[in-house]
Amino acid sequence: MTPPKTTEEAIAYVRDSGVKHVKLAVVDVDGVMRGKYVSASKFISAAEKGLAFCDVVLGWDSNDQLYDNVEITGWHSGYQDADLRVLPDSMRHIPFEENTPLFLCEFAGKWEEVCPRGALRRVLSQAEEMGYDVSAAAEFEFFVFDETPDSVREKNYRDLKNITPGFFGYSMLRSTVHSDFYHELLQLGLDMDFEIEGLHTETGPGVLEAALAVDGALAAADKAAMFKTFVKALAQRRGWMASFMAKWSPDWPGQSGHLHMSLARKDGSSVFHDPDKPDSMSDEMRWFIGGQQKLMPELLAMVACTVNSYTRLIPGFWAPTDASWGVENRTCALRAIPGSPKSQRVEYRIAAADINPYVALAASIGSGLWGIRNKVEPSEAVVGSSYDMTFPPELQLPRTLMEAAERLKASDPARELFGDAFVNHYAATREWEEREFRKAITDWEMARYFEII
């Protein structure tokens, strides 16, 4: 069915359809979808008057450990209720839950300032003021394992069994043998409105790549968040697990989460396409790339958002290592893709599968808009391998999450684009993440130092 467009339509659907319960979800700072079931009557009340979740959802990490360095919530505030608004046009039905309706929510009130979805919405409001509509799409690589949440813990995350061995990128054999899973996933995308445009094996054991269909940027972020959550749910219902870590093994390439984006004017014409320019790149497209390139080192924490993200950014593994750009060049952080007025776009290749889609799109689109406003010229496009080039210091990327968080805090353009409250909160959560990592003793340290040092 067509999703409701208004609160009144959503209420009427729930009241008249006879459903007894509704699922509500909100995405936290790490991109984890949190939620709960509510009765139909509770949903109607929430849609009319607003809803509240404990604001600890914005005050803990992906392991439910409480931040000790944020202002919006904490022991000092008593972990209050945070206001949420239900998004009526986000309704989906969950096919393996007897078509239970699912609605996304977003934080409201003072909590809206640090809401990931709110950050993207504010960036898109800036695009609207500039006369632009933004389209976007995500593509994700993810490894699938013949494991369960219990088995991976029993194995201490070692010697994990992938669903298939070997490399086998674009394998017809692998996708045919496991066609039931592929078709279940493709159908789930149709049923839950995250249509998968392409699905194939990638290079590595049990790794798949899915390209989601293009949509308006806010809807594209919703679909990316839904996709990541329900791929994991679908796999676990089969006794498997799907992982979106940036890099789970030193033996295989990392897992990308590339973002494609383009701008259109209100009359539908392409902002990026100019047939009279080299590679059909308009001035605005060039400036958009210029802004993305210049701000990438400052905003990297919003894209490479975990400690693990930085293990992917090494030469020779299909991931960029500097704020580089090129035309149809997959060794670069930014790939300009020439084409028709409809298809001309930028691919933001620095992003891994571990992204929070809202935050990463806010960073990538916001920096591009900043580039247009300031007419920022990019460096000369890379021809050949960017791995063979040495880039100036201002285009070199932070090498750790802590360094990236510090760069974000110090960024005036970030504060202009996303607001002080968001920058302060988000940077603090990334600093916390690195501090948590520093508590760990790794296998590498044990093997290297235990006996000999």
QUIKA-V674883 format. One record per helix or strand of 3 or more residues. SS is the DSSP state (H for helix, E for strand). FROM is the first residue (numbers start at 1). LEN is the number of residues. Records with the same first field share a line. If there is no record, write none. Layout:
SS=FROM-LEN / FROM-LEN
This chain:
H=7-11 / 40-10 / 55-4 / 88-3 / 95-3 / 109-6 / 116-14 / 149-6 / 172-6 / 179-13 / 217-21 / 278-3 / 283-20 / 309-4 / 357-17 / 386-3 / 393-3 / 401-9 / 412-7 / 420-19 / 443-7
E=21-7 / 33-7 / 51-4 / 81-6 / 92-3 / 100-8 / 132-14 / 196-6 / 207-6 / 241-3 / 259-7 / 325-3 / 334-4 / 345-4
